[in-house]
Amino acid sequence: MYFAALLARTEDGWEASDTELDDVETLSDLTDLAREASVDEDTVLVFIEQEDAWFGVVRVDGEDDPRIFVSDATAAARSSYGEILLTDELLGREPGAEDTIAALEELVGLDETEDDDPDTTPDNDTTDHDDNDDDDGLDTDADAVPSGPLGDTRLLADLGLPEAELLMLRTDALVEIADALGAAEVLETVR
């Protein structure tokens, strides 16, 4: 079960609205949704939470690039909404790295031979082939998502939630964040 909401800062405080993410497929879509909720290009926060498994906050300030924090990248990676937040940049990958990995996997079959090379490995071969550690790490290391928090841990510091407190949040995180921002009552109206 997911919960998603937008908090838009205005002259009078924060305005909250719940939001459906059904039409959101990319971070760009999510950023556009936040900008539409912005009043005079002021700060908009997008909250996404999956039943105490993980939460994410995306901060959009006018036309600036979005800033992202995810509480548990490994848990978020197993979620379609989490995958939206876990961009190549956030994961420290080169843009398009997944496409490169997919292309390499096509060139190298499951038996670790190139398409043009005949399979010379006997069917009953049970030996452990650790001769080339680079091949072993290709699939796991390149696709690995770090466990724990990931992203901009200071994205809410100027709004009243220091980095150390953000990193300590676990359950009811969005309520605690909204409380630190002075927006708990507003967020509760859409929860």
Secondary structure, 3 states (H helix, E strand, C coil): CEEEEEEEEECCEEEEEECCCCCCCCHHHHHHHHHHHCCCCCEEEEEEEECCCEEEEEEEECCCCCEEEECCHHHHHCCHHHHHHCCHHHHCCCCCHHHHHHHHHHHECCCCCECCCCCCCCCCCCCCCCCCHHHHHHHHHHHCCCCCCEECCCCCHHHCCCHHHHHHCCCCHHHHHHHHHCCHHHHHCCC
